[in-house]
Amino acid sequence: MNRKRPSCLMSYAKILLILTLGLAACTPPPEELLIENVTIVSAHLDAPSAPQNVLIRDGVIAEISVEPIAAGRQAQRINASGRFLAPGLMDSHHHVAFVPGLGAMGVTPASDHPALLEAYMAQQPRSLLYYGVTQILDPAPLLAWREFEAAPLAPDLMRCGEIPNAAGGYPLNQRDDSDALALYPYRIEGEATPEDVVARIAADGGVCVKLYLEDGFGAETGWPLFDADMLARIRDAAHAHGLPVIVHANAIDMYQIALDARLDILGHGLWNWQWPDGEPPVVATLDRLVEQGTGYMPTHSVMAGLGGQLRPDALDDPQLADVVPAALLDWYRTAEGQWFADELAADFPPDMPRGEMADIFGYGVGRAQRATGYLHAQGHPLLLASDCPGSPTFVNQPGLCTWREILSLNEAGVSLQAILEAGTINPARQLGLEAEYGTVEPGKIANLLILSANPLEEVTAWDRIETVILHGQPLSRQTLAVQ
């Protein structure tokens, strides 16, 4: 499978945009890059390696040796003594078409602010790279994936084909009819059968199929869902094309439907424990998940982001300035920019302080962390997945979301080894991409990170990136921040 390499081929207008933003000049990757005296940390190794030399040629790892490697005279060299080389991270649930604080591209309020939208789309891929995310899976890319891929520097993008429920179901019921027609091209309706729709997804380059098991938010229920027969037909059609099925689900009853249908990956952590009678069967449901080998995306950042949106000091976080264009950050501080926080607050008593509202969302984070910790204790592999931004939350920003998800996994008791695997080899295996990604080995795409600390000794190593290597092109981390 071919992946996009960084390119300097762009229009004159795009060059002007880059110069205006003050971004680092785009230079082609060297034909050869030699990283010398570096300690390799990779899921296929039992322990960090002795100092190694790593030769990258034409964007692919060509050779790894403890002995000196002869490189061409024009090779670029990095002396990485005392540094650690890890695979680039994969965020297995990131939405390129949803703008924090503005919502989905193409509809209001995002469509009302074209200048802010343009600034965000220019910075989004760089913000992901800033936090070491060199691959993403977007399970619902809408129409923005082409623009994302056209950026001069961007993580490798894998995407699903998104099949919404029938009319009246989620997510179609969140859009008006004209939006739905444009945003959801893979609808099963009229003469279009599940087999037809899945075949189109495969032909269009999708690496997975995305479904929804969501019958209502909060106490609301009754939204229509696909029945067992339809789920089975979609699953079988997807598997015939070699595509896993990812399902949006976060509640016990929705999990059980997904497990009954033997769908492949649960796209959210189990944070909704509502149950009509008696003790909710959380452990029994998670045990079924382990027994069936179902993929699991914890996505703690969804609930954390909703709570964070309501905190009065949310925009004071200095990390936001590294990844959010200044004009957009200023807009968040306006009355208009607070629209989603006001919408969330409207569901609470009017005299309740917003900090208390935020704490209530913390219960959902806690349940998600407990479920994740339980699965980890059973030895079940996890997938690093932020679902950034998850909703129009301005605190959930690309890259920063992924970093916070790593911290939350650590808080949930997930070991540093399992976090490494969750962000590298596990998603590669789950999506059938392990021949290209996931470890530091010859033949793999050279999407790598040079860290100043060992990620198997301290979780903060993932925020101590010195150099991001994208298809063999070394990028100083600081050049990827908002300038």
C-alpha positions in Angstrom: 0.0 0.0 0.0 1.5 3.3 -1.0 1.5 6.2 1.4 2.0 9.9 0.7 5.5 11.3 1.2 6.1 14.9 2.2 6.2 17.1 -0.9 7.1 20.6 -1.8 4.8 20.6 -4.8 2.1 23.1 -4.1 0.4 26.1 -5.6 1.7 29.6 -5.5 -1.2 30.5 -3.2 -0.3 27.8 -0.8 3.3 28.9 -0.7 2.1 32.4 0.2 -0.1 31.0 2.9 2.9 29.1 4.4 5.1 32.2 4.3 2.3 34.2 5.9 1.9 31.8 8.7 5.7 31.8 9.3 6.0 28.0 9.0 9.3 26.3 8.4 10.3 26.1 4.8 9.3 22.9 3.0 12.4 20.9 1.9 12.3 17.5 0.2 13.4 14.6 2.4 17.0 13.5 2.0 17.5 10.4 -0.1 19.4 9.0 2.8 19.2 9.8 6.5 21.6 8.2 9.0 20.7 8.3 12.7 23.7 7.3 14.7 24.1 5.9 18.3 20.5 5.9 19.1 18.6 3.5 21.6 15.6 1.9 19.9 12.4 1.5 21.8 9.9 -0.6 19.8 7.2 -3.1 20.6 9.0 -6.0 18.9 11.9 -5.7 21.3 12.0 -7.2 24.8 13.9 -4.2 26.0 15.4 -1.0 24.7 18.3 -1.8 22.4 22.0 -1.0 22.8 23.0 2.1 20.8 22.3 1.4 17.1 22.8 3.1 13.7 19.7 3.4 11.6 19.8 4.1 7.8 16.7 5.5 6.1 16.6 5.4 2.3 13.8 6.9 0.2 11.6 7.2 3.2 11.9 3.6 4.4 14.1 2.0 7.1 16.8 0.3 5.1 19.3 -1.0 7.7 19.8 -1.1 11.4 23.1 -2.1 12.9 25.2 -1.8 16.0 28.2 -1.5 13.7 28.8 1.7 11.7 26.8 2.0 8.5 28.3 3.3 5.3 26.0 6.0 3.9 26.3 8.1 0.7 28.3 11.3 0.7 25.0 13.3 0.5 23.4 11.5 3.4 22.0 13.7 6.2 23.3 12.5 9.6 21.9 12.9 13.1 24.0 12.1 16.1 21.4 10.8 18.6 23.7 9.7 21.4 21.7 9.5 24.6 18.5 9.7 22.7 15.7 7.2 22.0 14.1 6.2 18.7 10.5 5.1 18.7 7.9 4.5 16.1 5.7 7.5 15.3 2.3 7.4 17.1 -1.0 6.4 15.5 -4.1 8.1 16.8 -6.8 5.6 15.8 -9.7 8.0 16.1 -9.2 11.5 14.9 -11.6 13.6 12.9 -10.0 15.9 10.3 -13.3 17.5 9.3 -14.4 18.6 12.8 -13.0 21.8 14.1 -12.7 22.3 17.8 -15.2 25.0 18.9 -16.7 25.3 15.4 -18.0 21.8 14.6 -18.2 20.0 11.3 -16.8 21.7 8.2 -19.4 22.7 5.7 -22.1 23.5 8.2 -22.6 26.3 10.8 -20.9 27.6 12.8 -17.8 26.5 11.0 -19.0 27.7 7.6 -19.6 31.2 9.1 -15.9 31.7 9.8 -13.9 30.9 6.7 -10.7 32.6 7.8 -10.6 30.8 11.1 -11.4 27.5 9.3 -8.5 28.1 6.9 -6.1 28.8 9.7 -7.1 25.7 11.6 -6.9 23.4 8.5 -3.4 24.8 7.8 -2.2 24.1 11.4 -4.1 20.9 12.1 -1.6 18.4 10.5 1.3 20.2 12.0 -0.2 20.1 15.5 -0.6 16.3 15.2 3.0 16.0 14.2 4.1 18.3 17.0 2.8 15.6 19.4 4.4 12.8 17.5 1.3 11.6 15.7 2.6 10.4 12.3 -0.5 8.3 11.3 -4.2 8.8 12.0 -7.3 6.9 11.3 -10.4 9.0 10.6 -13.5 6.9 10.9 -15.7 9.7 9.7 -13.7 12.0 7.4 -16.7 13.7 5.7 -15.3 15.7 2.8 -12.2 17.2 4.3 -9.7 14.3 3.9 -8.5 15.5 0.5 -7.6 18.9 1.9 -5.8 17.2 4.8 -3.8 15.0 2.5 -2.9 17.9 0.3 -1.1 19.7 3.1 2.7 20.0 2.5 3.4 18.2 5.8 0.7 15.8 7.3 0.5 12.5 9.1 -0.4 9.5 6.9 -4.2 9.4 6.8 -6.2 6.2 6.9 -10.0 6.5 6.7 -13.2 4.5 7.1 -16.3 4.7 5.0 -19.1 5.9 7.4 -22.5 4.2 7.1 -25.1 6.2 9.0 -28.3 4.6 10.4 -31.5 5.1 8.5 -33.4 8.4 8.5 -34.3 9.4 12.1 -31.2 7.6 13.4 -27.8 8.8 14.4 -25.9 10.7 13.0 -28.4 11.7 10.3 -30.7 13.1 12.9 -28.1 15.7 13.9 -28.2 17.3 10.4 -30.8 18.8 8.1 -31.6 16.9 4.9 -29.3 19.0 2.6 -26.3 18.5 4.9 -26.9 14.7 5.2 -26.9 14.3 1.4 -23.5 16.0 1.1 -21.8 14.7 4.3 -22.9 11.0 4.2 -22.4 9.5 0.8 -22.4 5.9 2.0 -26.1 5.6 2.9 -28.0 2.3 2.7 -31.3 3.4 1.1 -33.3 3.0 -2.0 -31.7 0.4 -4.2 -28.3 0.6 -2.5 -27.7 -2.6 -0.6 -25.2 -3.1 2.2 -23.0 -5.1 -0.2 -23.1 -2.2 -2.8 -22.2 0.4 -0.2 -19.3 -1.5 1.3 -18.0 -2.2 -2.2 -18.0 1.5 -2.9 -16.1 2.2 0.4 -13.5 -0.4 -0.5 -13.2 1.1 -4.1 -12.8 4.6 -2.6 -9.8 3.5 -0.6 -11.4 3.0 2.8 -9.5 0.7 5.2 -12.5 0.1 7.5 -16.3 0.5 7.8 -17.8 2.7 10.5 -21.2 2.0 12.0 -23.2 3.6 14.8 -25.0 2.0 17.7 -26.4 5.0 19.4 -30.1 5.1 20.4 -29.9 8.4 22.2 -27.8 10.8 24.3 -28.1 10.8 28.1 -31.6 9.7 29.1 -32.9 9.9 25.6 -33.6 6.6 23.8 -35.6 5.4 20.8 -33.4 6.4 17.9 -33.6 3.7 15.3 -30.7 1.3 14.8 -29.8 -1.3 12.2 -31.2 -4.7 13.1 -29.2 -7.9 13.6 -29.6 -9.0 10.0 -28.4 -5.7 8.6 -25.4 -5.6 10.9 -24.5 -9.2 9.8 -24.8 -8.2 6.1 -22.6 -5.2 6.6 -20.0 -7.2 8.6 -19.9 -10.0 6.1 -19.6 -7.6 3.2 -16.8 -5.7 4.9 -14.9 -8.9 5.8 -15.2 -10.0 2.1 -13.2 -6.9 1.2 -10.7 -7.3 4.1 -12.1 -4.3 6.0 -12.7 -4.4 9.8 -15.9 -2.8 11.2 -15.6 -0.1 13.7 -18.7 0.8 15.7 -19.6 3.9 17.7 -20.8 2.6 21.0 -20.3 3.7 24.6 -23.1 2.1 26.6 -23.5 -1.4 27.9 -26.6 -2.3 25.9 -25.0 -0.9 22.7 -21.8 -2.9 23.5 -23.9 -6.1 23.8 -25.5 -5.5 20.4 -22.0 -5.0 18.8 -20.7 -8.1 20.5 -23.7 -10.2 19.4 -23.0 -9.0 15.9 -19.3 -9.8 16.3 -18.2 -6.4 15.0 -14.5 -5.9 15.1 -13.6 -2.7 17.0 -15.5 -0.7 19.6 -14.8 3.0 18.8 -15.4 4.3 22.3 -14.6 3.3 25.8 -17.4 2.0 28.1 -18.4 5.1 30.1 -22.2 4.8 30.0 -23.1 2.3 32.7 -26.9 3.0 32.8 -28.8 -0.2 33.3 -32.6 -0.6 33.9 -32.5 -3.0 36.8 -29.9 -4.0 39.4 -26.1 -3.9 39.1 -25.0 -3.0 35.6 -23.1 -6.0 33.9 -19.9 -4.0 33.3 -17.5 -6.9 34.0 -19.5 -9.5 32.2 -19.7 -7.3 29.1 -15.9 -6.5 29.2 -15.2 -10.2 29.7 -17.1 -11.0 26.5 -15.1 -8.3 24.7 -11.9 -10.0 25.9 -13.1 -13.5 24.9 -14.0 -12.4 21.4 -10.8 -10.4 20.9 -12.7 -7.2 20.0 -10.6 -4.1 19.4 -11.0 -1.4 22.1 -10.6 2.4 21.7 -10.8 4.0 25.3 -11.3 7.6 24.0 -11.2 9.1 27.5 -10.7 12.5 26.0 -14.4 12.7 24.9 -15.8 13.0 28.4 -12.7 14.9 29.6 -13.1 17.4 26.9 -16.8 18.0 27.7 -15.9 18.7 31.3 -12.9 20.9 30.3 -15.1 23.0 28.1 -17.0 24.1 31.2 -14.0 25.1 33.3 -13.6 28.9 33.6 -9.8 28.7 33.2 -9.9 26.2 30.2 -8.3 28.6 27.8 -5.5 29.5 30.1 -3.7 26.3 29.4 -0.3 27.3 27.9 -0.2 24.2 25.7 -3.0 25.5 23.6 -0.8 28.3 22.2 1.5 25.6 20.6 -1.3 24.1 18.5 -4.1 26.6 18.1 -3.8 29.6 15.7 -3.9 32.8 17.6 -6.9 34.2 15.9 -8.9 31.1 16.7 -7.8 31.1 20.3 -8.9 34.7 20.5 -12.3 33.8 19.0 -12.8 31.1 21.7 -12.7 33.9 24.3 -15.6 35.8 22.7 -19.2 35.4 23.7 -19.9 33.7 20.3 -16.9 31.4 20.8 -18.5 30.1 24.1 -21.6 28.8 22.3 -21.0 25.1 23.0 -20.1 25.7 26.7 -23.4 27.6 27.0 -25.2 24.7 25.3 -23.7 22.2 27.7 -24.5 24.4 30.7 -28.2 24.7 29.6 -28.6 21.0 30.7 -27.8 21.8 34.3 -29.5 23.9 37.0 -29.0 27.6 36.1 -27.5 28.3 39.5 -24.9 25.5 39.4 -21.3 26.7 39.1 -19.7 25.6 35.9 -16.8 24.0 37.7 -19.4 21.6 39.4 -20.9 20.8 36.0 -17.4 19.9 34.8 -16.9 17.6 37.8 -20.0 15.7 36.8 -18.4 14.8 33.4 -15.5 13.6 35.5 -17.7 10.6 36.6 -17.8 9.5 33.0 -14.0 9.8 32.7 -13.6 7.7 35.8 -15.9 5.0 34.6 -14.0 4.9 31.3 -10.7 4.7 33.1 -12.0 1.8 35.3 -13.1 -0.1 32.2 -9.8 0.5 30.5 -7.8 -0.6 33.6 -9.9 -3.7 33.9 -9.2 -4.7 30.3 -5.5 -3.9 30.7 -5.4 -6.2 33.8 -6.8 -9.0 31.6 -4.0 -8.4 29.1 -6.3 -7.1 26.4 -4.6 -4.9 23.8 -5.7 -1.3 23.6 -5.8 1.2 20.7 -4.6 4.8 21.3 -7.6 6.8 20.2 -8.6 10.4 21.2 -11.7 11.0 19.1 -10.4 14.5 18.8 -12.3 16.8 19.1 -15.2 14.4 19.9 -17.7 17.3 20.0 -17.3 21.0 19.4 -15.0 21.3 22.5 -12.2 23.9 22.0 -10.1 22.3 24.7 -9.7 19.1 22.5 -7.1 20.1 20.0 -5.2 17.9 17.5 -2.1 16.3 18.9 -2.8 17.7 22.4 -5.8 15.4 22.6 -3.6 12.4 21.8 -1.1 13.4 24.5 -3.8 13.9 27.1 -5.2 10.5 26.1 -1.8 8.9 26.8 -1.8 10.6 30.2 -5.3 9.3 31.0 -4.3 5.8 30.0 -1.4 6.1 32.5 -3.8 7.3 35.2 -6.0 4.3 34.5 -3.1 2.0 35.4 -2.1 1.0 31.8 1.6 0.1 31.8 4.2 2.1 29.8 4.8 -0.9 27.6 1.1 -1.3 26.9 0.9 2.5 26.1 3.7 2.1 23.6 1.9 -0.9 22.0 -1.4 1.0 22.0 0.1 3.8 20.0 2.2 1.8 17.6 1.9 -1.9 16.8 -1.7 -2.6 18.0 -3.4 -0.2 15.5 -1.1 -1.4 12.7 -2.2 -5.0 13.4 -5.8 -4.2 13.9 -5.9 -2.5 10.4 -3.7 -4.9 8.6 -0.9 -2.4 8.3 1.9 -4.0 10.3 4.0 -4.6 7.2 4.4 -0.8 7.0 4.0 0.7 10.4 4.2 -0.1 14.1 7.8 -1.0 14.9 11.4 0.2 14.1 12.5 -2.5 11.7 14.0 -2.6 8.2 11.3 -2.3 5.5 9.0 -0.2 7.6 8.0 3.4 6.6 10.3 5.8 8.4 7.8 7.6 10.5 9.7 7.9 13.7 10.4 10.0 16.8 13.6 11.0 18.5 12.9 11.4 22.2 15.1 12.8 24.9 13.7 10.3 27.5 12.8 6.6 27.5 9.0 6.1 27.1 9.3 2.8 28.9 10.5 4.6 32.0 8.4 7.7 32.1 5.2 8.6 30.4 6.3 12.2 29.9 8.8 11.0 27.4 6.1 11.2 24.8 6.1 15.0 25.3 9.9 15.2 25.1 10.1 14.9 21.3 13.2 16.5 19.7 12.7 15.4 16.1 9.8 14.0 14.2 10.8 12.0 11.1 8.1 11.7 8.5 8.8 9.4 5.6 12.5 10.0 6.2 12.3 13.8 6.5 13.5 15.1 9.9 11.5 17.9 11.4 12.5 19.8 14.4 9.5 19.7 16.8 9.5 23.4 17.5 9.1 24.2 13.8 5.7 22.4 13.9 4.2 24.7 16.6 2.1 27.7 15.8 4.4 30.5 14.8 
